[in-house]
Amino acid sequence: MNILNKMTMMLCIASTSLTICEAQVKNAKTETVKIYGNCGMCETTIETAGNIKKVAKVDWDKDTKMTVITYDSTKTNQDEILKRIALVGYDSDKFLAPDDVYNKLHGCCQYERVNKTAVVQKEVAGNLTSTQNQETTAEPKQDVNQLKAIFENYFALKDALVKADGNSASTIAKDLLSNISSVKMDKLSTEEHTVWMKVMKDLAFDAGNIEKVKDVVTQRNSFTSLSKNVYSLLKVSKQETTIYYQNCPMFNDGKGANWLSKESTIKNPYYGSQMISCGKTVETIK
């Protein structure tokens, strides 16, 4: 089957699945772009990096290298999706992967870097006019703390659960969900980006569950795993103040649960006024 037929088939498949995808992604906008890669392993990495539940869906074809991207145009855009994919090692026609990330790809995944070669040739000729190429070949820089709003949402959510205020917790979780979708991954440090890729979907899942309900007991169950992932993220992000990682030994039928606080004083978000001082600090993060 030639490339033209492959592309035609890919577009046909994309069009038949578009209705299903749009049902999951609100304000859906669909575009087709080229992303370079080789194999099934590349496909998994590219789609995992690009996909965000109910926000963005990426379908990559390893034969044609063409990619159908469907996304919520009020929450993200094509550039943000392509940047995330570039940061895991895969060039597109707009953004190049950092060299050190590309070099760490498995041997079978190291595709021919057509666009990278073109940029190098221009540099040698002293005729590099695209500031975009200059920016995307450099190591991602952290201009502002992209995760600050997420941490602030988390601490506000913790305080709402301490007060057993399910309505406030739901509202804060909605803001948290929005801020998760707004993170500019190209602005994260290397360490933050690595952890973000692991926890991003789970953070959104737990925030979504807390937003959906007003029942504090249900919200507290989701807060357990949310706290675990925020802890992983906070550990690799610079903090302006000391943070306390605290533990309630009684929650979840005695299995225990952790949370993060800006205060050393124990204010238990899992039981509130019932057992406000139950727990202890297990780690101080400076």
C-alpha angles and dihedrals in degrees: 000000000000126000094258092055091046091053092047091051091048092052091048092052090046092051094051092049095043094088091056093046093047089053088062097039117057121215085017120199119182126203136168120224138163120251121179122233142117119224152014091281088057089050092055093048095046095048094043091052093047101041122092118173111259090350109067137009124190126193115185126189114210094203100051096024086223118139131202110212121191118182145162101260091205093059107033144357141216094269094055091050093048090048091055090050092047090052091061092052110275126120124215129183089267106037134034125212117243109264094237092053093047090049090057093057117111112268093252090053097054100105127188106279100223096168094042090055091051091052092049091050090053091049091052090050090050091237105112104142101159111096087189091064091048091053098045097049091056126083109274111263127216107225096165132006102270091190099052094093090050092052092047090050089050094053091047089050091050090052091050091053091049086058091043088235104155095176093055091043090055093050093048091048089055090055090046091053090051092049092049089057091047098057111122102219095197088064094057122100117248092257093047092048092052093053093039091059089055099046106028097094094043092049090053091045094053094042089051092051092050091048093051096059137047094200108112095206091057091043091052091054090056091043089065095066092034089059092050093055095042087053091055090050095045092052091065096039125083113247128205094210138030114275124205122214106208137186136214108201095192103056123101095026093309096312090111134220136223135222139178125242140177088216128072090211111094114246105168114219092190097061105014115189091357091072104356096163098040110125144038142240110263099177138017114211117201 
